[in-house]
Amino acid sequence: MASENAFSDGCAWVEGEYVPISEARVPILDTGFVRSDLTYDVAAVWRGRFFRLDDHLDRLWRGCERLRMTPPATREEVRAIMIETVRRSGLQDAYVEVVVTRGVPGAGERDPRRLTPRLYAYAIPYVWLVNPDMQDQGGADIIVARTTRRIPPGAVDPTVKNFHWGDLVRGLYEAYDRGAWLPVLTDGDGLVTEGPGFNVFALVDGALKTPERGVLLGITRKTAMEIAESLDVPVHVGDLPVSDLYRAEEIFLTSTAGGVMPVASLDGVPVGDSKVGSLTSRIRDRYWDLHSDPALSFAVDYGEASDRVGTASVRSTV
Ligand SMILES: Cc1ncc(COP(=O)(O)O)c(C=O)c1O
């Protein structure tokens, strides 16, 4: 039976209106589309609760500052819009994205300083980079990409969450060509960076290592580090040489889209005994438990629509 809720596949906020996800459109001249001139963030709702939304908003605001863009809405307005997209969709497990683009230039305009930033947001069903079955069965088969390196931080700042995915998508195709699920990209000088939508951790000599440079400062990465510390596992944020990855006892990937995701094999060779490693398993369990912790999450009120939110007040600014 068809759902009565037009937003049940997802709800977007575009130009001051909430629309079903299939009807959401981006103006074709928006520099976010034609120049990747934007930043964005993705938060998750799990079992009806937003997780670490304020951390995601902090990162979005830092990104806007670095790009010298002023978001066209206040932080409270953006927060309310994100919540409202979820409320309207009714989704209990959701992937909630917010995008701030430089804007739509007037005719012939080339000066980014003269544009007015635009805001988009949407909630869709939760996305898994590694689906739960694969995670339970040992995790993802990954490769270290050989033909693609990560865009250098001096070209595109990876700490500003961005759509410059050319290298990451190229890496994905290399993974598929080599019979794997996901690639990890290096900096081209033997150090691990990250992959398409995730950070990387390796358990090496009893310590958890994750790259410091050339990566997005993931919120899931932060959560995994906090959990590891609470378990008295040393965490080293610094260089992660590819050679360490090859001798790791356990490897896991972190992302809002999939959580703490075990790795079963690297370049076709099992990692550990190719079952989910015991530390990975403990961090992963704790990660999902934290989604109901009121210190890090809050419940979405799925009650009546709030038409005040994100329409009249914000519309005039975008
Ligand atoms: C390139 C990249 N690295 C890492 C991550 C993980 O970040 P988070 O844990 O905040 O989702 C993402 C998330 O989309 C990403 O796009």
The ligand as a MOL file (V3000), in Angstrom:
LIG
                    3D

  0  0  0     0  0            999 V3000
M  V30 BEGIN CTAB
M  V30 COUNTS 16 16 0 0 0
M  V30 BEGIN ATOM
M  V30 1 C 36.2350 12.0660 3.0450 0
M  V30 2 C 35.5720 11.6820 4.3390 0
M  V30 3 N 36.3260 11.2640 5.3780 0
M  V30 4 C 35.7770 10.8880 6.5470 0
M  V30 5 C 34.4170 10.8970 6.7310 0
M  V30 6 C 33.8130 10.4510 8.0550 0
M  V30 7 O 33.3400 11.5600 8.7770 0
M  V30 8 P 32.1690 11.4130 9.8600 0
M  V30 9 O 32.6030 10.3850 10.8230 0
M  V30 10 O 32.0580 12.7770 10.4620 0
M  V30 11 O 30.9490 10.9990 9.1070 0
M  V30 12 C 33.5910 11.3500 5.7000 0
M  V30 13 C 32.1430 11.3920 5.8880 0
M  V30 14 O 31.3850 11.5310 4.9550 0
M  V30 15 C 34.1800 11.7530 4.4770 0
M  V30 16 O 33.4260 12.1820 3.4540 0
M  V30 END ATOM
M  V30 BEGIN BOND
M  V30 1 1 1 2
M  V30 2 1 2 3
M  V30 3 2 2 15
M  V30 4 2 3 4
M  V30 5 1 4 5
M  V30 6 1 5 6
M  V30 7 2 5 12
M  V30 8 1 6 7
M  V30 9 1 7 8
M  V30 10 2 8 9
M  V30 11 1 8 10
M  V30 12 1 8 11
M  V30 13 1 12 13
M  V30 14 1 12 15
M  V30 15 2 13 14
M  V30 16 1 15 16
M  V30 END BOND
M  V30 END CTAB
M  END
